Amino acid sequence: MKTVLNYISIDLESWASPNLPEYIGLTSPEKKALDNGHIKASALQILKLLKKHNVKLTFFIVGQLYDWYPEIVERIASEGHEIGYHTHSHDDVTSKVNLLHSLQQSKKFIQRFKPIGFRAPRISFQNNHLHVLKNYGFKYDSSSYGPFSKKRKIDGVLEIPVTSISKVPMGSGYFMGALGKNIEFVYRNLNNKEIPVISFIHNWQILRPKNPTFPSTGYVLSHPFYIPYLLNCHDTFEYLISRFSFTKMKNLVK
């Protein structure tokens, strides 16, 4: 059977991102202090796993992290992984104004790495803003869910959807947490049909933050759907990269 290349990417971000309400409004230095080195530790753990299995992937990186830990982002690039962009500070970029502000804040990051891949936080983006990405040198966007057959070029930017099956976002980090190693059946089912899986996982799912307030008990009680994100996916991630073939997302751009 033909070997099918899959595309799992790392959304590299602080666990203290605006997803959790108690962190909204914190300054960049406050977030860095709260992160307490987790970005470095999780990135190094992931790089160790990837080197062990000789896998090169795409990292969609929050630009702000280059201000915090430039040596970590440089190392990811030097080890042959693709550097993609995940907004400046895990921003809501559903508006054009917010998108432009985020891109301008990440000027140093974008000039240094010239990323061609973009992913919006929470997979929430407006296709009518793709021309803005093109103006900044991006060639593909992966900020939507859908079957692989739905990839298409819009305003000069290739839209690569994260895998969904019957509108269920199976390629999300949420389902990797919920299903654990059973996510293998999604990969085998699609690969047997010679269809690649487009998926992502967060760094804080692979190495859990030690901070006891992540997230607050109140948030978990009011948002029980968040529970799969609290499960350690280190073993599941290694299980997948040791059993299936993966490559960088930029290889989909022709």
C-alpha positions as CSV (number, residue, x, y, z in Angstrom):
1,M,0.0,0.0,0.0
2,K,1.2,3.5,-0.8
3,T,2.7,5.4,2.1
4,V,0.5,8.4,2.9
5,L,2.1,11.5,4.4
6,N,0.1,13.1,7.2
7,Y,0.5,16.6,8.6
8,I,0.4,17.0,12.4
9,S,1.5,20.4,13.6
10,I,2.3,22.0,16.9
11,D,0.5,25.1,18.0
12,L,3.2,26.6,20.3
13,E,1.7,29.0,22.8
14,S,1.7,29.8,26.4
15,W,-0.8,27.9,28.5
16,A,-1.6,31.3,30.0
17,S,-3.3,32.4,26.8
18,P,-6.5,34.4,26.4
19,N,-8.5,31.2,26.1
20,L,-8.8,31.2,29.9
21,P,-10.6,34.3,31.3
22,E,-8.4,34.8,34.3
23,Y,-5.4,35.6,32.0
24,I,-7.2,38.2,29.8
25,G,-5.6,41.6,30.2
26,L,-2.2,40.4,31.5
27,T,0.8,42.2,30.0
28,S,3.4,40.2,28.1
29,P,5.9,40.3,31.0
30,E,3.1,39.1,33.4
31,K,2.3,36.2,31.0
32,K,5.9,35.2,30.7
33,A,6.3,35.2,34.5
34,L,3.2,33.1,34.8
35,D,4.4,30.7,32.1
36,N,7.4,30.1,34.3
37,G,9.6,28.5,31.6
38,H,7.0,26.1,30.4
39,I,7.3,27.2,26.8
40,K,11.0,26.3,26.9
41,A,10.5,23.0,28.7
42,S,7.6,21.8,26.4
43,A,9.4,22.9,23.2
44,L,12.5,21.0,24.2
45,Q,10.5,17.9,25.1
46,I,8.7,18.0,21.7
47,L,12.0,18.5,19.8
48,K,13.5,15.5,21.7
49,L,10.6,13.3,20.6
50,L,10.8,14.5,17.0
51,K,14.5,13.9,16.8
52,K,14.1,10.4,18.4
53,H,11.7,9.4,15.6
54,N,13.4,11.5,12.8
55,V,10.3,13.5,12.1
56,K,10.1,17.1,10.8
57,L,6.9,19.0,11.5
58,T,5.4,22.5,11.3
59,F,5.3,24.7,14.4
60,F,2.6,27.4,14.4
61,I,4.3,29.8,16.8
62,V,2.8,32.7,18.7
63,G,5.1,35.6,17.6
64,Q,5.3,37.0,21.2
65,L,7.3,33.9,22.2
66,Y,10.2,35.1,20.0
67,D,10.5,38.1,22.3
68,W,10.4,35.8,25.3
69,Y,12.7,32.9,24.2
70,P,14.3,33.7,20.9
71,E,16.8,30.8,21.3
72,I,13.9,28.3,21.4
73,V,12.4,29.5,18.2
74,E,15.8,29.6,16.5
75,R,16.5,26.1,17.7
76,I,13.2,24.8,16.2
77,A,14.1,26.3,12.9
78,S,17.8,25.1,13.1
79,E,16.6,21.5,13.6
80,G,14.7,21.6,10.3
81,H,11.2,22.2,11.3
82,E,8.9,24.7,9.6
83,I,8.1,27.9,11.4
84,G,4.5,29.0,10.9
85,Y,2.6,31.9,12.5
86,H,-0.1,31.7,15.2
87,T,-0.7,35.5,15.7
88,H,1.3,37.7,18.0
89,S,-0.2,36.9,21.4
90,H,-2.9,34.3,20.6
91,D,-5.2,37.1,19.3
92,D,-8.7,37.0,18.1
93,V,-8.2,38.0,14.4
94,T,-11.7,37.6,13.2
95,S,-11.6,41.4,12.3
96,K,-9.2,42.8,9.8
97,V,-8.1,45.5,12.2
98,N,-7.1,43.0,14.8
99,L,-5.3,40.9,12.2
100,L,-3.3,43.8,11.0
101,H,-2.4,44.9,14.5
102,S,-1.2,41.3,15.3
103,L,0.9,41.1,12.2
104,Q,2.5,44.5,12.9
105,Q,3.4,43.5,16.4
106,S,5.2,40.4,15.1
107,K,7.3,42.4,12.6
108,K,10.6,41.1,14.0
109,F,9.3,37.4,14.0
110,I,8.0,37.6,10.5
111,Q,11.0,39.3,9.1
112,R,13.3,36.8,10.7
113,F,11.5,33.6,9.7
114,K,9.4,34.6,6.7
115,P,6.6,32.1,7.6
116,I,4.4,31.0,4.7
117,G,1.8,29.2,6.9
118,F,-0.8,30.8,9.2
119,R,-3.2,29.4,11.7
120,A,-5.7,31.5,13.7
121,P,-6.3,30.7,17.4
122,R,-9.5,28.6,18.0
123,I,-9.5,27.9,14.2
124,S,-11.5,31.1,13.8
125,F,-10.7,33.2,10.7
126,Q,-12.6,35.1,7.9
127,N,-11.7,34.0,4.4
128,N,-12.2,37.6,3.2
129,H,-9.0,38.5,5.1
130,L,-6.8,36.1,3.2
131,H,-5.6,38.8,0.9
132,V,-4.0,40.5,4.0
133,L,-2.1,37.3,4.7
134,K,-0.9,37.2,1.1
135,N,0.4,40.8,1.4
136,Y,2.6,39.6,4.3
137,G,4.0,36.7,2.3
138,F,1.8,33.8,3.5
139,K,1.0,31.1,1.0
140,Y,-1.3,28.9,3.0
141,D,-3.8,29.1,5.9
142,S,-5.0,26.3,8.1
143,S,-7.8,28.0,10.1
144,S,-10.8,26.0,9.3
145,Y,-12.2,22.4,9.6
146,G,-13.2,20.2,6.7
147,P,-12.3,17.2,4.6
148,F,-8.9,17.2,2.8
149,S,-10.8,17.4,-0.6
150,K,-12.0,20.9,0.4
151,K,-8.5,22.5,0.2
152,R,-8.6,25.4,-2.3
153,K,-6.8,28.6,-3.2
154,I,-8.5,31.8,-2.3
155,D,-7.0,35.2,-3.1
156,G,-3.7,33.5,-3.8
157,V,-3.6,31.7,-0.4
158,L,-4.1,27.9,-0.2
159,E,-6.8,27.1,2.4
160,I,-5.8,23.7,4.1
161,P,-8.6,22.6,6.4
162,V,-7.9,20.6,9.6
163,T,-9.4,17.2,9.2
164,S,-13.1,16.8,10.1
165,I,-15.3,13.8,9.5
166,S,-19.0,14.4,9.1
167,K,-18.4,17.9,10.6
168,V,-16.6,16.4,13.6
169,P,-13.2,18.1,14.0
170,M,-11.1,14.9,14.4
171,G,-7.9,16.7,13.6
172,S,-8.1,19.0,16.7
173,G,-6.0,18.6,19.8
174,Y,-9.3,18.3,21.6
175,F,-10.0,14.9,20.1
176,M,-6.5,13.7,20.6
177,G,-7.0,14.3,24.3
178,A,-10.5,12.8,24.3
179,L,-9.6,9.6,22.3
180,G,-6.0,9.1,23.3
181,K,-4.3,6.4,21.2
182,N,-7.7,5.4,19.7
183,I,-7.2,8.4,17.4
184,E,-5.1,5.9,15.4
185,F,-8.3,4.5,13.9
186,V,-9.0,7.9,12.3
187,Y,-5.5,7.9,10.7
188,R,-5.8,4.3,9.5
189,N,-9.2,4.7,8.1
190,L,-8.2,7.8,6.0
191,N,-4.8,6.6,5.1
192,N,-6.2,3.3,3.8
193,K,-8.2,5.5,1.4
194,E,-4.9,7.4,0.6
195,I,-6.3,10.5,2.3
196,P,-3.9,12.4,4.6
197,V,-4.8,13.6,8.1
198,I,-4.3,17.3,8.9
199,S,-4.2,17.7,12.6
200,F,-2.7,19.8,15.4
201,I,-1.8,19.6,19.1
202,H,-0.8,22.2,21.6
203,N,2.6,22.1,23.4
204,W,0.8,22.2,26.8
205,Q,-1.0,19.0,25.9
206,I,2.3,17.2,25.4
207,L,3.9,18.5,28.6
208,R,1.4,19.5,31.2
209,P,2.0,22.9,33.0
210,K,3.0,22.4,36.7
211,N,1.0,25.5,37.7
212,P,-1.9,24.3,39.9
213,T,-4.2,27.1,38.7
214,F,-4.3,25.7,35.1
215,P,-7.1,26.0,34.6
216,S,-9.1,27.2,37.6
217,T,-11.6,24.8,39.2
218,G,-14.4,27.3,38.5
219,Y,-13.6,27.3,34.8
220,V,-13.6,23.5,34.6
221,L,-16.9,23.3,36.4
222,S,-18.5,25.9,34.1
223,H,-16.8,24.5,31.0
224,P,-16.8,20.7,31.4
225,F,-16.1,20.3,27.6
226,Y,-12.5,21.5,28.5
227,I,-11.7,18.3,30.3
228,P,-10.1,16.5,27.4
229,Y,-7.5,19.3,27.2
230,L,-6.4,18.4,30.8
231,L,-5.3,14.9,29.7
232,N,-1.6,14.3,29.0
233,C,-1.1,13.6,25.3
234,H,2.7,12.9,25.4
235,D,2.3,9.2,24.9
236,T,-0.4,9.6,22.3
237,F,1.7,12.0,20.3
238,E,4.7,9.7,20.4
239,Y,2.5,6.8,19.5
240,L,1.3,8.6,16.3
241,I,4.7,9.9,15.1
242,S,6.2,6.4,15.6
243,R,3.5,4.6,13.6
244,F,2.5,7.0,10.8
245,S,4.4,9.2,8.3
246,F,4.4,12.9,8.8
247,T,5.9,15.9,7.1
248,K,5.8,19.7,7.1
249,M,2.7,21.5,6.0
250,K,4.5,23.7,3.5
251,N,5.0,20.6,1.4
252,L,1.3,20.8,0.4
253,V,1.9,24.1,-1.3
254,K,2.7,23.8,-5.0
